[in-house]
Amino acid sequence: MAEDDKRIRDLRLMANTIRVDIVTTARDCAEGVHAGGSLSLAEVLSVLFFSELKVNPKDPKDPNRDRLVLSKGHANIGLSSAMAHRGFFSVDELKRFDQLGAPLSMHVDMHRMPGVEISSGSLGHGLPVAVGMALAGKLDKAPWRVFAIVSDGEIMEGSCWEAMMAAAHYKLNNLTMVMDRNRFCLDGPTETIMSLEPFEDKLRAFGWRVISVDGHDVVALLKAFADKAPGDDRPRVIVCNTVKGKGVSFLENTAGAHFTQLKPDKAAIALEELAAARAAIK
């Protein structure tokens, strides 16, 4: 197997592993987890942590590290899985997810979880913080980059658009917004709750360089992150067109997938589907 083919296969396998962790935790966690918007991010998290981000699990505060902000902090079970397999902490910590005294909680807590930049979960705050980080990096002429994972439901917050204006104004081409465009939020389809379209045109009008991809296509994601556009001083947004609940048929494209506790029989069906998907990865 060629090196590139192996790399792509490994990233697909890791995305599958992340989904298995999400489903297992949704079964075992007493209250459930935010499964839908975590499942939709599996390939994105795989590519970020195992290909794109310059981070060191042994030195999570390395001053030259890339900064990742999970603005949609409710997707912490997906982030926790990716970071555990990357080596920031033991995979066994996933078994204690959201338990009293455990480092991994329902939303990101920087005081308990190693390797994260901010506490998040109150939507609309992460992108503005990421803009501040990127501006600080620019002023310091630092080599590191900033990535912010944002949800399309979260974009209904006005603070996100203020942050986008500021990022373009300050020419923060060291900032990448990764948009999880799964078209669902807690209350239903985004286009029913608060229409975002023409979404990409709005992003361009705010001065951002827009790259639109299939957020479940590892190859497309690798190409998007590799598209640096030297000389372009605009911040970059990668619109990842995804499916809420991806990989679990009865959760896909449903608002109910946003937060769910899976009974053992449902979890068994989901894990069987993920096992079949894993076997099909070439």
Secondary structure as a PSIPRED ss2 file (coil, helix, strand):
# PSIPRED VFORMAT (PSIPRED V4.0)

   1 M C   1.000  0.000  0.000
   2 A C   1.000  0.000  0.000
   3 E H   0.000  1.000  0.000
   4 D H   0.000  1.000  0.000
   5 D H   0.000  1.000  0.000
   6 K H   0.000  1.000  0.000
   7 R H   0.000  1.000  0.000
   8 I H   0.000  1.000  0.000
   9 R H   0.000  1.000  0.000
  10 D H   0.000  1.000  0.000
  11 L H   0.000  1.000  0.000
  12 R H   0.000  1.000  0.000
  13 L H   0.000  1.000  0.000
  14 M H   0.000  1.000  0.000
  15 A H   0.000  1.000  0.000
  16 N H   0.000  1.000  0.000
  17 T H   0.000  1.000  0.000
  18 I H   0.000  1.000  0.000
  19 R H   0.000  1.000  0.000
  20 V H   0.000  1.000  0.000
  21 D H   0.000  1.000  0.000
  22 I H   0.000  1.000  0.000
  23 V H   0.000  1.000  0.000
  24 T H   0.000  1.000  0.000
  25 T H   0.000  1.000  0.000
  26 A H   0.000  1.000  0.000
  27 R H   0.000  1.000  0.000
  28 D H   0.000  1.000  0.000
  29 C C   1.000  0.000  0.000
  30 A C   1.000  0.000  0.000
  31 E C   1.000  0.000  0.000
  32 G C   1.000  0.000  0.000
  33 V E   0.000  0.000  1.000
  34 H C   1.000  0.000  0.000
  35 A C   1.000  0.000  0.000
  36 G H   0.000  1.000  0.000
  37 G H   0.000  1.000  0.000
  38 S H   0.000  1.000  0.000
  39 L H   0.000  1.000  0.000
  40 S C   1.000  0.000  0.000
  41 L C   1.000  0.000  0.000
  42 A H   0.000  1.000  0.000
  43 E H   0.000  1.000  0.000
  44 V H   0.000  1.000  0.000
  45 L H   0.000  1.000  0.000
  46 S H   0.000  1.000  0.000
  47 V H   0.000  1.000  0.000
  48 L H   0.000  1.000  0.000
  49 F H   0.000  1.000  0.000
  50 F H   0.000  1.000  0.000
  51 S H   0.000  1.000  0.000
  52 E H   0.000  1.000  0.000
  53 L C   1.000  0.000  0.000
  54 K C   1.000  0.000  0.000
  55 V C   1.000  0.000  0.000
  56 N C   1.000  0.000  0.000
  57 P C   1.000  0.000  0.000
  58 K C   1.000  0.000  0.000
  59 D C   1.000  0.000  0.000
  60 P C   1.000  0.000  0.000
  61 K C   1.000  0.000  0.000
  62 D C   1.000  0.000  0.000
  63 P C   1.000  0.000  0.000
  64 N C   1.000  0.000  0.000
  65 R C   1.000  0.000  0.000
  66 D C   1.000  0.000  0.000
  67 R E   0.000  0.000  1.000
  68 L E   0.000  0.000  1.000
  69 V E   0.000  0.000  1.000
  70 L E   0.000  0.000  1.000
  71 S C   1.000  0.000  0.000
  72 K C   1.000  0.000  0.000
  73 G H   0.000  1.000  0.000
  74 H H   0.000  1.000  0.000
  75 A H   0.000  1.000  0.000
  76 N H   0.000  1.000  0.000
  77 I H   0.000  1.000  0.000
  78 G H   0.000  1.000  0.000
  79 L H   0.000  1.000  0.000
  80 S H   0.000  1.000  0.000
  81 S H   0.000  1.000  0.000
  82 A H   0.000  1.000  0.000
  83 M H   0.000  1.000  0.000
  84 A H   0.000  1.000  0.000
  85 H H   0.000  1.000  0.000
  86 R H   0.000  1.000  0.000
  87 G C   1.000  0.000  0.000
  88 F C   1.000  0.000  0.000
  89 F C   1.000  0.000  0.000
  90 S C   1.000  0.000  0.000
  91 V H   0.000  1.000  0.000
  92 D H   0.000  1.000  0.000
  93 E H   0.000  1.000  0.000
  94 L H   0.000  1.000  0.000
  95 K H   0.000  1.000  0.000
  96 R H   0.000  1.000  0.000
  97 F C   1.000  0.000  0.000
  98 D C   1.000  0.000  0.000
  99 Q C   1.000  0.000  0.000
 100 L C   1.000  0.000  0.000
 101 G C   1.000  0.000  0.000
 102 A C   1.000  0.000  0.000
 103 P C   1.000  0.000  0.000
 104 L C   1.000  0.000  0.000
 105 S C   1.000  0.000  0.000
 106 M C   1.000  0.000  0.000
 107 H C   1.000  0.000  0.000
 108 V C   1.000  0.000  0.000
 109 D C   1.000  0.000  0.000
 110 M C   1.000  0.000  0.000
 111 H C   1.000  0.000  0.000
 112 R C   1.000  0.000  0.000
 113 M C   1.000  0.000  0.000
 114 P C   1.000  0.000  0.000
 115 G C   1.000  0.000  0.000
 116 V C   1.000  0.000  0.000
 117 E C   1.000  0.000  0.000
 118 I C   1.000  0.000  0.000
 119 S C   1.000  0.000  0.000
 120 S C   1.000  0.000  0.000
 121 G C   1.000  0.000  0.000
 122 S C   1.000  0.000  0.000
 123 L C   1.000  0.000  0.000
 124 G C   1.000  0.000  0.000
 125 H C   1.000  0.000  0.000
 126 G H   0.000  1.000  0.000
 127 L H   0.000  1.000  0.000
 128 P H   0.000  1.000  0.000
 129 V H   0.000  1.000  0.000
 130 A H   0.000  1.000  0.000
 131 V H   0.000  1.000  0.000
 132 G H   0.000  1.000  0.000
 133 M H   0.000  1.000  0.000
 134 A H   0.000  1.000  0.000
 135 L H   0.000  1.000  0.000
 136 A H   0.000  1.000  0.000
 137 G H   0.000  1.000  0.000
 138 K H   0.000  1.000  0.000
 139 L H   0.000  1.000  0.000
 140 D C   1.000  0.000  0.000
 141 K C   1.000  0.000  0.000
 142 A C   1.000  0.000  0.000
 143 P C   1.000  0.000  0.000
 144 W C   1.000  0.000  0.000
 145 R C   1.000  0.000  0.000
 146 V E   0.000  0.000  1.000
 147 F E   0.000  0.000  1.000
 148 A E   0.000  0.000  1.000
 149 I E   0.000  0.000  1.000
 150 V E   0.000  0.000  1.000
 151 S E   0.000  0.000  1.000
 152 D C   1.000  0.000  0.000
 153 G C   1.000  0.000  0.000
 154 E H   0.000  1.000  0.000
 155 I H   0.000  1.000  0.000
 156 M H   0.000  1.000  0.000
 157 E C   1.000  0.000  0.000
 158 G H   0.000  1.000  0.000
 159 S H   0.000  1.000  0.000
 160 C H   0.000  1.000  0.000
 161 W H   0.000  1.000  0.000
 162 E H   0.000  1.000  0.000
 163 A H   0.000  1.000  0.000
 164 M H   0.000  1.000  0.000
 165 M H   0.000  1.000  0.000
 166 A H   0.000  1.000  0.000
 167 A H   0.000  1.000  0.000
 168 A H   0.000  1.000  0.000
 169 H H   0.000  1.000  0.000
 170 Y C   1.000  0.000  0.000
 171 K C   1.000  0.000  0.000
 172 L C   1.000  0.000  0.000
 173 N C   1.000  0.000  0.000
 174 N C   1.000  0.000  0.000
 175 L E   0.000  0.000  1.000
 176 T E   0.000  0.000  1.000
 177 M E   0.000  0.000  1.000
 178 V E   0.000  0.000  1.000
 179 M E   0.000  0.000  1.000
 180 D E   0.000  0.000  1.000
 181 R E   0.000  0.000  1.000
 182 N C   1.000  0.000  0.000
 183 R C   1.000  0.000  0.000
 184 F E   0.000  0.000  1.000
 185 C E   0.000  0.000  1.000
 186 L C   1.000  0.000  0.000
 187 D C   1.000  0.000  0.000
 188 G E   0.000  0.000  1.000
 189 P E   0.000  0.000  1.000
 190 T H   0.000  1.000  0.000
 191 E H   0.000  1.000  0.000
 192 T H   0.000  1.000  0.000
 193 I H   0.000  1.000  0.000
 194 M C   1.000  0.000  0.000
 195 S C   1.000  0.000  0.000
 196 L C   1.000  0.000  0.000
 197 E C   1.000  0.000  0.000
 198 P C   1.000  0.000  0.000
 199 F H   0.000  1.000  0.000
 200 E H   0.000  1.000  0.000
 201 D H   0.000  1.000  0.000
 202 K H   0.000  1.000  0.000
 203 L H   0.000  1.000  0.000
 204 R H   0.000  1.000  0.000
 205 A H   0.000  1.000  0.000
 206 F C   1.000  0.000  0.000
 207 G C   1.000  0.000  0.000
 208 W C   1.000  0.000  0.000
 209 R E   0.000  0.000  1.000
 210 V E   0.000  0.000  1.000
 211 I E   0.000  0.000  1.000
 212 S E   0.000  0.000  1.000
 213 V E   0.000  0.000  1.000
 214 D E   0.000  0.000  1.000
 215 G C   1.000  0.000  0.000
 216 H C   1.000  0.000  0.000
 217 D C   1.000  0.000  0.000
 218 V H   0.000  1.000  0.000
 219 V H   0.000  1.000  0.000
 220 A H   0.000  1.000  0.000
 221 L H   0.000  1.000  0.000
 222 L H   0.000  1.000  0.000
 223 K H   0.000  1.000  0.000
 224 A H   0.000  1.000  0.000
 225 F H   0.000  1.000  0.000
 226 A H   0.000  1.000  0.000
 227 D C   1.000  0.000  0.000
 228 K C   1.000  0.000  0.000
 229 A C   1.000  0.000  0.000
 230 P C   1.000  0.000  0.000
 231 G C   1.000  0.000  0.000
 232 D C   1.000  0.000  0.000
 233 D C   1.000  0.000  0.000
 234 R C   1.000  0.000  0.000
 235 P C   1.000  0.000  0.000
 236 R E   0.000  0.000  1.000
 237 V E   0.000  0.000  1.000
 238 I E   0.000  0.000  1.000
 239 V E   0.000  0.000  1.000
 240 C E   0.000  0.000  1.000
 241 N E   0.000  0.000  1.000
 242 T C   1.000  0.000  0.000
 243 V C   1.000  0.000  0.000
 244 K C   1.000  0.000  0.000
 245 G C   1.000  0.000  0.000
 246 K C   1.000  0.000  0.000
 247 G C   1.000  0.000  0.000
 248 V C   1.000  0.000  0.000
 249 S C   1.000  0.000  0.000
 250 F C   1.000  0.000  0.000
 251 L C   1.000  0.000  0.000
 252 E C   1.000  0.000  0.000
 253 N C   1.000  0.000  0.000
 254 T C   1.000  0.000  0.000
 255 A H   0.000  1.000  0.000
 256 G H   0.000  1.000  0.000
 257 A H   0.000  1.000  0.000
 258 H C   1.000  0.000  0.000
 259 F C   1.000  0.000  0.000
 260 T E   0.000  0.000  1.000
 261 Q C   1.000  0.000  0.000
 262 L C   1.000  0.000  0.000
 263 K C   1.000  0.000  0.000
 264 P H   0.000  1.000  0.000
 265 D H   0.000  1.000  0.000
 266 K H   0.000  1.000  0.000
 267 A H   0.000  1.000  0.000
 268 A H   0.000  1.000  0.000
 269 I H   0.000  1.000  0.000
 270 A H   0.000  1.000  0.000
 271 L H   0.000  1.000  0.000
 272 E H   0.000  1.000  0.000
 273 E H   0.000  1.000  0.000
 274 L H   0.000  1.000  0.000
 275 A H   0.000  1.000  0.000
 276 A H   0.000  1.000  0.000
 277 A H   0.000  1.000  0.000
 278 R H   0.000  1.000  0.000
 279 A H   0.000  1.000  0.000
 280 A H   0.000  1.000  0.000
 281 I C   1.000  0.000  0.000
 282 K C   1.000  0.000  0.000
